[in-house]
Amino acid sequence: MLSTVRRFAAVPLILLAAGCVEAPNDVRAPVTSASFSEDVTTNALAPGSAATNGTIREVETAYGTRQVRTVPPPKLFDQAFRDASAQKHAADIEKLRQAFMNLGPGVDPEEAARAARVVYTYVDQLVIEYEIEDSSPLAHNTKVNFGQKPRGLCWHWAHDLDIRLQMERFKTLEIHRAIANYNNIRLEHSSTILGRRGDSMYDSIVLDPWRNAGDLYWDIVREDTRYNWTPRQEVFAYKRARKQREAKKAELDSVN
């Protein structure tokens, strides 16, 4: 009986150590998807090029406040790195390109090809930036949460990939953000989703480098049997309502 109690008591500690809950107040983690501000037009970015100028506008509205801030777009590794990465993943890039095209009419073939290449090459860059060494994402999470690694929680991947895709200014593809396991004991998980512009998030493609520790997983959201994805804005609305209920309950308890 005692061993059972100890086992269950250890669960919160494990969740805390390996946790992946998105933190909207992180300086590099906006609540809403980032977009280029108008002042970038003077430093327009060529598709797939490194960003050395301009800013990205982030709007935070998660908890009833609105804050606009500007941050520099991510600096990309050099062209030689991206070319080598694209060559390494050539077959997978082609599969992802075709998956984007299969989303339906209206997807620009050039954008589909560019998106597939950008996703794979930027994930390779993040593997290096995050210092991914473990085959288990939970092991890396623990190191991040204890300050031993710089980044690499699930929402770090989602946010940074979101920003990178925003750099491409796609016209026929649309970026979504989603969260799974936000209301149960399993570890909360965030991801970026890319689909045909105007389509539902559920008919789009989830791009998840976290679950396999930097080895990109992708599939149609509806066919991802491991996670039940919910639009991020709905999750934050749920959390806002829960926070308000808890505050009201605490207020009533203090009166009584």
C-alpha positions as CSV (number, residue, x, y, z in Angstrom):
1,M,0.0,0.0,0.0
2,L,2.8,2.4,0.9
3,S,4.6,1.7,-2.4
4,T,1.4,2.5,-4.3
5,V,1.0,5.8,-2.4
6,R,4.6,6.7,-3.2
7,R,4.2,5.8,-6.8
8,F,1.2,8.1,-7.2
9,A,2.8,10.9,-5.2
10,A,5.7,10.8,-7.6
11,V,3.5,11.5,-10.6
12,P,3.2,15.3,-10.0
13,L,7.0,15.5,-9.7
14,I,7.4,13.7,-13.0
15,L,4.9,15.9,-14.7
16,L,6.6,19.0,-13.3
17,A,10.1,17.9,-14.4
18,A,9.0,16.8,-17.9
19,G,6.2,19.3,-18.3
20,C,5.5,21.0,-21.6
21,V,2.8,23.5,-20.7
22,E,2.8,26.6,-23.0
23,A,3.7,29.8,-21.2
24,P,2.2,32.8,-22.9
25,N,4.4,35.3,-21.0
26,D,7.6,33.8,-22.4
27,V,9.4,36.5,-24.4
28,R,9.6,34.2,-27.4
29,A,6.1,32.7,-27.1
30,P,3.3,34.9,-28.3
31,V,-0.2,33.6,-27.6
32,T,-1.4,34.4,-31.1
33,S,0.4,33.5,-34.3
34,A,3.0,36.1,-35.1
35,S,2.9,38.1,-38.4
36,F,5.2,40.5,-40.1
37,S,4.5,44.1,-39.2
38,E,4.1,46.6,-42.0
39,D,7.5,48.1,-41.5
40,V,9.1,45.0,-42.8
41,T,8.1,45.9,-46.4
42,T,11.3,48.0,-46.7
43,N,13.3,45.0,-45.9
44,A,11.3,42.4,-47.8
45,L,12.5,38.8,-47.3
46,A,13.0,36.6,-50.3
47,P,11.4,33.2,-50.0
48,G,13.6,30.9,-48.0
49,S,16.2,33.6,-47.4
50,A,17.8,34.4,-44.0
51,A,16.2,37.2,-42.1
52,T,18.7,39.9,-41.0
53,N,16.4,42.9,-40.9
54,G,12.8,43.7,-40.1
55,T,10.6,42.8,-37.2
56,I,7.8,40.5,-36.3
57,R,4.8,41.8,-34.5
58,E,3.4,39.6,-31.7
59,V,0.0,40.2,-30.1
60,E,-0.7,38.6,-26.7
61,T,-4.3,38.3,-25.8
62,A,-4.4,35.1,-23.7
63,Y,-5.6,36.4,-20.4
64,G,-7.8,39.3,-21.3
65,T,-4.9,41.7,-22.0
66,R,-3.6,43.0,-25.3
67,Q,0.1,43.6,-25.7
68,V,1.9,44.2,-29.0
69,R,5.6,43.8,-29.1
70,T,8.2,43.4,-31.9
71,V,11.0,40.9,-32.1
72,P,13.6,40.1,-34.7
73,P,12.8,37.2,-37.0
74,P,15.0,34.1,-36.4
75,K,18.5,34.1,-37.8
76,L,18.9,31.1,-40.2
77,F,21.9,28.9,-40.6
78,D,23.8,29.5,-43.9
79,Q,22.7,28.3,-47.3
80,A,25.2,25.4,-47.3
81,F,23.6,24.0,-44.1
82,R,20.1,24.3,-45.6
83,D,21.2,22.7,-48.9
84,A,22.8,19.8,-47.0
85,S,19.7,19.3,-44.9
86,A,17.4,19.4,-47.9
87,Q,19.6,16.8,-49.6
88,K,19.5,14.6,-46.6
89,H,15.7,14.8,-46.4
90,A,15.0,14.9,-50.1
91,A,12.6,11.9,-50.1
92,D,10.7,13.1,-47.1
93,I,10.5,16.6,-48.4
94,E,8.9,15.3,-51.6
95,K,6.4,13.3,-49.6
96,L,5.4,16.4,-47.5
97,R,5.2,18.5,-50.7
98,Q,2.8,16.0,-52.2
99,A,0.8,15.9,-49.0
100,F,0.4,19.7,-49.2
101,M,-0.7,19.4,-52.8
102,N,-3.2,16.7,-51.9
103,L,-5.0,19.0,-49.5
104,G,-7.0,20.2,-52.5
105,P,-7.1,22.6,-55.4
106,G,-5.7,26.1,-54.8
107,V,-2.5,25.1,-53.2
108,D,0.4,26.8,-55.1
109,P,2.9,24.1,-56.1
110,E,5.8,26.4,-55.5
111,E,4.5,27.2,-52.0
112,A,4.0,23.5,-51.3
113,A,7.6,22.7,-52.3
114,R,9.0,25.7,-50.4
115,A,7.0,24.8,-47.2
116,A,8.2,21.2,-47.2
117,R,11.8,22.3,-47.6
118,V,11.6,25.0,-45.0
119,V,10.0,22.7,-42.4
120,Y,12.6,20.0,-42.7
121,T,15.6,22.3,-42.9
122,Y,14.5,24.5,-40.0
123,V,13.8,21.5,-37.8
124,D,17.4,20.4,-38.4
125,Q,18.5,23.9,-37.3
126,L,16.5,23.7,-34.2
127,V,17.9,20.3,-33.3
128,I,21.3,22.0,-33.1
129,E,20.1,25.2,-31.4
130,Y,18.2,23.2,-28.8
131,E,21.1,20.9,-28.2
132,I,19.0,17.8,-28.7
133,E,21.0,14.7,-27.6
134,D,18.3,12.4,-26.1
135,S,16.1,10.1,-28.1
136,S,13.4,10.8,-25.5
137,P,11.7,14.2,-25.7
138,L,10.7,13.9,-22.0
139,A,14.3,13.5,-21.1
140,H,15.1,16.7,-23.0
141,N,12.2,18.4,-21.4
142,T,13.5,17.6,-18.0
143,K,16.9,19.1,-18.9
144,V,15.2,22.3,-20.2
145,N,13.1,22.6,-17.1
146,F,16.2,22.3,-14.9
147,G,18.1,24.8,-16.9
148,Q,20.5,22.3,-18.5
149,K,19.4,22.9,-22.1
150,P,18.3,26.2,-23.7
151,R,15.0,25.2,-25.4
152,G,13.2,22.2,-26.7
153,L,9.8,22.0,-24.9
154,C,7.0,21.2,-27.3
155,W,5.7,24.7,-27.4
156,H,9.3,26.0,-28.2
157,W,9.2,23.8,-31.3
158,A,5.7,25.0,-32.2
159,H,6.4,28.7,-31.6
160,D,9.8,28.8,-33.4
161,L,8.5,26.8,-36.4
162,D,5.4,29.1,-36.5
163,I,7.6,32.2,-36.7
164,R,9.8,30.6,-39.4
165,L,6.8,29.7,-41.5
166,Q,5.5,33.2,-41.1
167,M,8.6,34.5,-42.8
168,E,7.5,32.8,-46.0
169,R,4.3,34.9,-46.3
170,F,2.4,32.1,-47.9
171,K,-0.7,33.0,-49.9
172,T,-2.3,29.6,-50.4
173,L,-1.2,28.0,-47.1
174,E,-2.4,28.9,-43.6
175,I,-0.7,28.4,-40.2
176,H,-2.7,27.1,-37.2
177,R,-1.6,26.3,-33.6
178,A,-3.1,23.6,-31.5
179,I,-2.8,22.0,-28.0
180,A,-3.6,18.5,-26.9
181,N,-4.1,17.0,-23.4
182,Y,-4.9,20.4,-21.8
183,N,-7.6,19.0,-19.6
184,N,-6.3,15.6,-18.4
185,I,-3.4,14.1,-16.5
186,R,-1.3,13.5,-19.6
187,L,1.4,16.0,-20.5
188,E,0.0,19.0,-22.4
189,H,1.4,19.2,-25.9
190,S,1.6,22.1,-28.4
191,S,2.2,21.9,-32.1
192,T,2.2,23.9,-35.4
193,I,-0.3,23.0,-38.2
194,L,-0.1,24.0,-41.8
195,G,-2.9,23.6,-44.3
196,R,-4.7,25.0,-47.3
197,R,-5.8,28.6,-46.7
198,G,-9.4,28.7,-45.6
199,D,-9.6,25.0,-44.6
200,S,-10.3,23.7,-41.1
201,M,-7.3,23.0,-38.8
202,Y,-8.5,19.4,-38.7
203,D,-8.1,19.1,-42.5
204,S,-4.6,20.4,-42.3
205,I,-1.2,18.8,-41.6
206,V,0.2,18.7,-38.1
207,L,4.0,19.3,-38.0
208,D,5.4,17.9,-34.8
209,P,9.2,17.6,-34.3
210,W,8.9,17.2,-30.6
211,R,7.3,13.8,-30.2
212,N,10.3,12.0,-31.8
213,A,13.0,14.3,-30.4
214,G,13.7,16.3,-33.6
215,D,12.7,13.6,-36.1
216,L,9.7,15.3,-37.8
217,Y,6.3,13.7,-37.5
218,W,3.6,14.9,-39.8
219,D,0.1,13.8,-40.8
220,I,-3.4,15.1,-41.4
221,V,-4.7,16.3,-38.0
222,R,-7.7,14.0,-38.2
223,E,-5.5,11.0,-38.8
224,D,-3.1,11.7,-35.9
225,T,-4.2,8.9,-33.5
226,R,-1.8,9.8,-30.8
227,Y,-3.1,13.3,-29.9
228,N,-6.5,14.9,-29.9
229,W,-5.8,18.4,-31.1
230,T,-7.8,21.5,-30.1
231,P,-7.3,25.0,-31.5
232,R,-5.1,26.9,-29.2
233,Q,-7.5,29.9,-28.9
234,E,-10.2,27.4,-27.6
235,V,-7.7,26.0,-25.0
236,F,-6.8,29.5,-23.8
237,A,-10.5,30.4,-23.5
238,Y,-11.1,27.2,-21.5
239,K,-8.2,28.1,-19.2
240,R,-9.4,31.7,-18.8
241,A,-12.8,30.5,-17.7
242,R,-11.3,28.0,-15.3
243,K,-9.0,30.6,-13.8
244,Q,-12.0,32.9,-13.3
245,R,-14.0,30.1,-11.7
246,E,-11.1,29.3,-9.3
247,A,-10.7,33.0,-8.4
248,K,-14.4,33.3,-7.7
249,K,-14.4,30.1,-5.6
250,A,-11.4,31.4,-3.6
251,E,-13.1,34.7,-3.0
252,L,-16.2,32.9,-1.7
253,D,-14.2,30.6,0.5
254,S,-12.4,33.6,2.0
255,V,-15.7,35.2,2.9
256,N,-17.1,32.0,4.4
